[in-house]
Amino acid sequence: MPKAATDARKVARGFTLLEVMIALAVFAITAIALLSQTNQGVSQSLYLEEKSYALWIAENTLTRLRLKPEWPSLGAQEDQLSQFNRQWFIQTQVSDTGEKGLRRVDVKVARSEDSKTLSSLQGYIGQH
């Protein structure tokens, strides 16, 4: 083979079509994995935000009951609340503890009546 042909082949070397296709496939798989992880992170962040809001609402509900001048009556109560640009469903259950002057309060908060409870809080209210 003449020397000029060998030199031209060395200069014209580059990536083959197969090498480019493999590199693109690796890049595509990496990009898909990265997007999937980002999506999971965002979903988890939104879920934790809702759980935090639900806990605040449960704490506020229990505090409102404690601050009322009248003692809470026994039984269940359901309520809806619009807060944090969302609708919330609140279930409050007041039950007797067996101790005179002390009642147990269970508060559950969900996004709707049919959805899973996001926060559950238990507290006690004493009669002054």
ChimeraX attribute file (.defattr): number of C-alpha atoms within 10 A of each C-alpha:
attribute: neighborCount
match mode: 1-to-1
recipient: residues
	/A:1	5
	/A:2	6
	/A:3	7
	/A:4	8
	/A:5	9
	/A:6	10
	/A:7	10
	/A:8	10
	/A:9	10
	/A:10	9
	/A:11	8
	/A:12	8
	/A:13	8
	/A:14	9
	/A:15	9
	/A:16	8
	/A:17	9
	/A:18	9
	/A:19	11
	/A:20	11
	/A:21	12
	/A:22	11
	/A:23	11
	/A:24	12
	/A:25	12
	/A:26	11
	/A:27	12
	/A:28	12
	/A:29	10
	/A:30	12
	/A:31	12
	/A:32	11
	/A:33	12
	/A:34	12
	/A:35	11
	/A:36	11
	/A:37	12
	/A:38	12
	/A:39	12
	/A:40	12
	/A:41	12
	/A:42	11
	/A:43	12
	/A:44	12
	/A:45	12
	/A:46	12
	/A:47	13
	/A:48	13
	/A:49	12
	/A:50	18
	/A:51	18
	/A:52	14
	/A:53	19
	/A:54	26
	/A:55	19
	/A:56	14
	/A:57	22
	/A:58	25
	/A:59	17
	/A:60	12
	/A:61	18
	/A:62	20
	/A:63	13
	/A:64	10
	/A:65	14
	/A:66	18
	/A:67	10
	/A:68	9
	/A:69	9
	/A:70	10
	/A:71	16
	/A:72	17
	/A:73	11
	/A:74	13
	/A:75	11
	/A:76	13
	/A:77	11
	/A:78	12
	/A:79	11
	/A:80	15
	/A:81	12
	/A:82	9
	/A:83	11
	/A:84	10
	/A:85	6
	/A:86	10
	/A:87	12
	/A:88	19
	/A:89	20
	/A:90	23
	/A:91	19
	/A:92	21
	/A:93	16
	/A:94	20
	/A:95	17
	/A:96	15
	/A:97	12
	/A:98	9
	/A:99	8
	/A:100	9
	/A:101	12
	/A:102	16
	/A:103	20
	/A:104	17
	/A:105	23
	/A:106	17
	/A:107	23
	/A:108	22
	/A:109	28
	/A:110	22
	/A:111	18
	/A:112	13
	/A:113	15
	/A:114	8
	/A:115	10
	/A:116	11
	/A:117	17
	/A:118	18
	/A:119	20
	/A:120	18
	/A:121	17
	/A:122	15
	/A:123	14
	/A:124	15
	/A:125	18
	/A:126	13
	/A:127	12
	/A:128	8
